[in-house]
Amino acid sequence: MVGVASPGANIINGSTSTWNSLGCLYDGVNGAPRTFSAGLGGGFTATSCINAAAVGGYRYAGVEYGGECWAGNAFSNTTSADAPASDCSFTCNADPTQICGAGNRLSAYYLASFTASASSTTSSAPASTTTTSASNSLPSGVSVLGTGCMLDAANGAPRTFAYALPNTGYTIQTCYAAAAAAKYIYFGLEYGGECWGGSVFNNVTNVDAPLSDCNMPCNADSTQKCGSGNRLSTFQIGASSATSPPTTSGAGGATSTTTTSSTSVAEPTSIPSTWAAVGCYTEGTNGRALVGSAVSAPAGGMTNAYCISQCVAANYSVAGTEYANECYCANDVRNGGQLASDQTSCSMNCAGDATSKCGGPSRLSLFALKGANGTANVQVWAPPSVVTNSSLLNGYKYLGCYNDVIIDAQGADHRTLSWQWNGPGVMTVGMCLQHCRQYGYDFAGVEYGHECYCDSSLYPQSTIQASTDCAIPCEGNPGQICGGVARINVYQSIYQITNFSRPTNTGRYEYLMGGVSVPLLSALTIKNKIVLLDKIAGGEPNGTHAYEFDYQISDYRLAFREMHVSTDIFCAAGLMLPDSAGRILTVGGWADISLQGIRLYNPDGSTGVNGTRDWEENFNVLHLQLQRWYPSTLQLVNGSIAVFGGEIGSNDRNQPNVEVLPYTGTAPVDLPILRRTDPNNLYPHVFTLPSGSIFIAAYNQAELLDPATFATVKTLPTIPGAVLGENANPNGSGGRTYPMQGSATLLPFSPPYTDSAVVLICGGSVGNGGTATDNCVTTAPDAANATWTVELMPFKRLMPNLVYLPDGTILIINGCKFGVAGFGLGQDPTLTAVLYDPSKPIHNRMSILNSTILARMYHSEAILTHDARVVITGSDPQEVEYPEQHIIEQYLPPYLTSGLARPTFTIQQPGNWSYGQDFYITANLPGGGPVRASLVSPGVNTHGNSMGMRFAWVSIVQTGGGQYKVTMPPGQHILPANHYLLFVLDGPTPSVGQWIRLGGDPGNIGNWPNLPGFSLPG
């Protein structure tokens, strides 16, 4: 952090040379002059102020009130003194890592080549004994006024001459020239180079000071004297020397006396009619009362009208003038500023208008824009305080002011709360608490005035600090405290928002078998074997890139059957088809003709018996209309297959459209959602809904599409991402589709199937190498006012797999905690499985299960088997730390490690089943029930997407003895026509599943493609 170093320490490099610190100096205290006279504006950091001073040729620079920049070539106040370094405690508004003084405290710097101290009053040139009264030093026609030295603005009194000539660095000659050009009668020099002029005395009480008091050499000519602190070297144009001040004349030449302000500030007639004076206000105690911007004085000096005009131009509604020549703008009064008890304390005449008052020492003449009722009202915030009132805390309690950015023994830094969400200009304590609660966090904290932090726990080494360390007002409510510099106000929910279950039975990972490839696509066939496909380019050098894995065979030599593909399925999509054979389809791929590839496999064989069929493809007669790399597939309710999105080639242009198979002459349809979300929309999440609409999610957007035309029929709210984000975006940041890969599914359907479908999306990333997302989101997209609900996960997870289990729970597995999907782009594997139970209340649905030692990141798969295991394959990050993974694991869910006997069942009428049809089974339930039955389609799994995965509970009623009636769902919008695994559950324990075919083949896809090189199952 650029802070206040010890005086003389090398602190920072300016644009021209090295600058050193002068430490923390008092500035303008109790009406004293500024330490440095040239105001360069607001919004600075220590670095940018020094650079601006260097460009302006100044020797000194200082920052104050969080961003005001002041500069000079000499000290304008000979009484400037060191303040404690801790007094300079305001962080720079433009960069909270730097210190920018405080109220009446200046973080000061000087050029390293110039030796200076807080008491310096002269330049580096030799001191001169020449006095301003020497006749040979005066221009022709100029005489010394009085003794040649007068008191000026002493003890808060007005300036002797009202008008400050522009810039500094004057000599007697140049000040005379400027005053004569402005047609002033009098002029004077002060603080080594300021030039003041006027035709009347602005303060009739000004008196001569000893000539020796005006002892500051002119910065531009050290042989001349240019006043001193509150001392003015005075001269008159066109008259002989005077021994005392002339009679003060008022406007229009009328004689007047000193004017005393009344209890309210008179409204100058020159200000706009839409504005009004609202009184004399005190300066802030914790910073500027007006924090919007500072306005530099014009050439003729500051006036109220000019100040208001500049505030209007900057779109502010409050303006204030101070110290005769300063102007500040804002929309309210902050930091403890308030209506002054003594309205006469705004007593300094404006530098550019001696008839009006422009504040005073630490006093503001305040003006405000009138409202519709013609009156001007100003929002005045109470001095900021820590929010502890329970009625304002939305179920949280205040814990204290904690340290932040903790450095551990290895030198790594840690935040007290890890997730950051910024709200510049709008942050309040309540806003932060609400945001953290929305994302399921028990802890929330505010810092630096506009930063909000959330987490499930405090960093263990965080400790409570002095309450005074947290003193920065909230930018959205200046009456509240929002932390400090590396200090955070921490709040904790009074009840646990998110509850993660930690069951004693967590299931387990097991080594299943060494693999023959690193697959990137897996699919369970109706022959209870898993198809494994890997990439050709960069794949196994002697491999065939397609295999069938008989997972019930323990002999490695017999478990794999070599198969063959002609085109590269690297980043393709797939589905099981509803034809009689349950063929597996893959489309798209990597490079050249593979991008339009269509491949079909008609599974055969049985457990322990190899099949003989292979993948079928013939690019010359059958291919996609367009190139597609990273597309998604969806079976429509009419039995046809929609192919969504992708890219035209490897890391190439987006393919923002959808095409349908079998091809019927219809060209691809443009999808605006895929145009808007490019390039973060690969492998979009797509589902058919009971309403008939198609749900599509890409990046952080979601829509419902018409199933016939693919036109948008409903735009859903933005999908929330990770809690962190900028500009108070309530949706956080990040995306849910490749390369910020999350995983999605529909929650279970249940009889009587009248509830709206619910979409679940888990994981993702903020992108650009950032952190993975640690939550799932759900929505009922068909609901009239669909909203997203955020559910915190126990771990961050990019590239997860979601796997439906027979008991309606969803296994969340694989992935990593940082980065994005792709080769070498993910880091820190997530090794612990999580179980999501939709039957439980929101924020209580997740259980932490067992862990593996194998990283499963990019190109990992997980798929349900017919016997209710989960087979885990792949991982291809291509990094030394995380090598390609050939090992095949299995996960045994808790229902397989409970020791309970499994139920068995026999279908009395095997075959094809219609929607709504009853059929009968005979079941043995060793646990005595209760009995349940489910239908599961495991889908085709790649890159965290299980295309076609779907789950529905079905009605099962005991009809007598061990016989049960099972009723199919009512239509294809619940479960599209296809093959499903039927499971019977005895309490928590599922049977081995049996395949059934539901709904037939509505699109007659079993007779497609009737082309050379393809067999037709019918």
SULBELBEL-V216396 format. One record per residue. PHI is phi as a letter, one per 30 degrees, with the letter a starting at -180 (* if undefined). Layout:
# SULBELBEL-V216396
phi=<PHI | PHI>
This chain:
# SULBELBEL-V216396
phi=<* | d | b | c | d | d | e | j | d | d | c | a | c | d | d | c | a | d | c | c | d | c | i | c | c | d | b | i | d | h | i | d | d | d | d | c | d | c | d | c | j | c | i | c | c | e | d | d | d | d | d | d | d | d | d | d | i | d | c | b | b | a | b | b | h | i | l | d | c | b | b | a | c | a | d | d | b | d | c | e | b | d | c | e | e | d | d | d | b | d | d | d | d | d | a | d | d | c | c | b | i | a | d | h | b | c | d | c | b | b | d | d | d | b | d | b | b | d | c | d | b | b | d | d | d | e | d | c | c | d | c | d | d | d | d | d | c | c | d | d | i | c | b | d | c | i | d | j | b | b | d | b | h | d | h | i | d | d | d | d | c | d | c | d | d | d | i | b | i | d | c | e | d | d | d | e | d | d | d | d | d | d | i | d | c | c | b | a | b | a | h | i | l | d | c | b | b | l | c | b | d | d | b | d | c | e | b | d | c | e | e | d | d | d | c | c | d | d | d | d | a | d | d | c | c | b | i | a | d | h | b | c | d | c | b | b | c | i | a | d | e | c | c | a | d | d | d | d | c | c | d | i | i | d | d | b | c | e | c | c | d | d | d | b | d | d | d | d | d | d | d | e | d | d | c | b | d | b | k | c | c | d | d | d | c | c | k | d | d | c | c | d | a | c | c | d | d | d | e | d | j | d | b | d | d | d | e | d | d | d | d | d | d | c | i | c | c | b | b | b | c | b | h | i | b | c | b | b | b | a | c | a | c | b | h | i | d | a | d | d | d | c | d | d | d | d | c | c | d | d | d | c | a | d | d | b | c | b | i | a | d | h | b | c | d | c | b | b | d | d | d | d | d | i | c | c | c | c | d | c | d | d | e | d | b | d | d | b | d | d | d | c | c | h | i | c | b | d | c | k | c | c | d | b | h | c | c | d | d | d | i | d | c | b | c | e | b | d | c | c | b | c | b | e | i | b | d | b | d | d | d | d | d | d | d | d | d | e | c | i | c | d | c | b | a | b | a | h | i | b | c | b | b | b | a | d | a | d | d | e | d | d | b | d | c | e | d | d | d | c | b | d | d | d | d | c | a | d | d | c | c | b | i | a | d | h | b | b | d | c | b | b | d | d | b | d | d | c | b | c | d | b | d | d | c | c | i | a | d | b | d | c | a | d | c | c | a | c | d | b | b | b | a | d | c | d | c | i | b | c | d | b | b | b | d | d | d | i | d | d | d | c | d | c | i | b | b | c | c | c | d | c | c | d | d | e | d | c | d | c | c | d | b | b | b | c | c | d | d | e | i | c | b | a | a | d | c | d | d | d | c | i | e | c | c | b | b | i | l | c | i | h | d | d | d | c | d | b | b | b | b | c | d | b | i | a | e | i | b | d | d | b | d | b | d | c | a | a | e | d | c | b | a | d | d | b | d | b | c | i | d | b | b | b | d | d | d | d | j | d | c | c | c | c | i | j | b | d | a | d | h | c | d | d | c | d | a | b | b | b | c | d | d | b | j | d | d | e | c | d | b | e | d | d | d | d | c | d | c | c | b | d | h | d | d | b | b | d | c | e | d | j | d | c | d | b | b | b | h | c | b | b | b | c | c | d | d | c | c | i | d | d | c | a | c | c | d | e | d | d | c | d | d | d | l | c | h | h | d | d | c | i | b | j | b | b | b | e | d | c | d | c | b | b | a | c | d | e | c | b | e | d | i | c | d | d | d | b | c | c | b | b | i | k | a | d | i | h | i | d | d | d | d | c | b | c | b | b | a | c | d | d | d | e | b | d | b | c | c | c | b | d | c | d | b | d | a | c | h | d | c | c | b | d | c | d | d | i | d | b | d | c | b | i | j | b | c | b | j | b | d | k | d | i | c | c | b | i | d | c | c | c | d | b | c | c | c | d | d | c | d | e | i | b | c | c | c | d | c | d | b | c | c | c | d | b | c | e | i | c | b | b | b | d | c | d | c | i | d | b | c | c | b | i | k | b | d | h | b | d | d | b | d | e | c | d | d | c | c | b | c | c | d | e | d | c | c | d | i | d | d | c | d | b | a | b | d | d | b | d | k | c | c | c | d | i | d | c | b | b | b | c | b | c | c | d | d | i | i | d | c | b | b | b | c | b | c | d | i | c | c | a | h | i | c | c | d | j | d | a | b | b | d | b | d | b | b | d | c | k | h | c | c | b | c | c | c | d | e | d | a | d | d | d | b | e | e | l | c | b | d | c | c | c | c | c | i | d | c | d | d | d | d | b | d | b | c | c | i | i | b | d | c | h | d | d | c | b | c | d | b | e | j | b | c | c | d | i>
